[in-house]
């Protein structure tokens, strides 16, 4: 189960507690955009320098794909921050639809870092054919992982997302996250080929995100 959990850090967490949590997670996402809402940029490297065997993901979420308004960072500045953090992470996560996606990938490849290209929809799950188009555009970027996170408002929308997971996880590494669902429903994509799911440590960065406090429940369910 460890390799299927990604702990999300937003800055300001208790270091000792984080170290204990990371022993139970194979991935760790650093939400740099959330960190910069609270702390100056010169503290960023300290935030990213946690020693862990978990794979580190650096994310500077695009405001247009944030669950709230998020931090408004001009794209040129966002690209610069991605360049600055590359040496401290194993992966970067950048949105398929963002203007800087190709530049971020180019910079990541220069430093032998891996790339997650992502799509987020906090309103609904698009139709299956739309998900296929998004996946195709993501695959054209030649990333290491494609991430699709959408709100599932109805059983039909959840079924669409799960069907997509089952079909496309067979052809490329995929992370699929149904948002706004129950804990159990959020875990179902893992059994259909999704690589991992995100765990909130202190702050939920997506609707329905599983809390670290649910870890013992997760252990029983899996």
C-alpha positions, 0 to 999 in steps of 0.5 A: 500500500505504501507505494500507492500513497502520496502525502501532500505538504503545503508548508508549516507542518511539524517536521517530526510528524512529517518524517513519521508520516513519510515512512508510510508513503511512497510519494510526497507532493510539495505544493509550492504554490500553497507554500508561497501563499504563507512563506517567502520564496527564500524559504522554499529550498528548506521546505523541499529539502526533507530527507525521505525515500519517498519520491518527491513531486514538485507542484506549482499549481496553475491558478486556473486549475486550483480548487479555490482561487489559488495563488496568481503567479504569472506564467513566466514566474511559474516557469522560473520557480519550476527551474529553481526546484528541479534539483530538489525533486524527482518529478514535477507536475504541470498542467496539460493546458498551461502555456509553459508545459512544454518548457517545464518538460524541456527543463526537467529532461535537461536535469534528468527529472521526471514529469507528471502532466495533469488535468483538473476539473473541479466542476464535473467529470467530462464525457468519456470522449473528452477524457480521451482527447485530454489523455491524447494531448497529454500523451503527445507531451511524452510525460512519465505519468498522466494525471486526471483529477475530476469531480464526480457529481453522480454515479454516472460521472464516477463510472465514466472516470473509472471506465477511463482508468481501466482502459487507459492505465493499460497503455500508459502510467496513469494517476486518476483521482475522483474528487468530491467522493467518499473515501472508498470511492476515491480508492477504487481507481487504485484497483483499476490501474491508477498508480497512487492517491493523494493524502492530505497531511494538514490541508485538503488541496482537493475536495474529498481528499483522504486525510492522513488521519484515515491511514489506519482505515486505509490499511484495513480497507486494502 
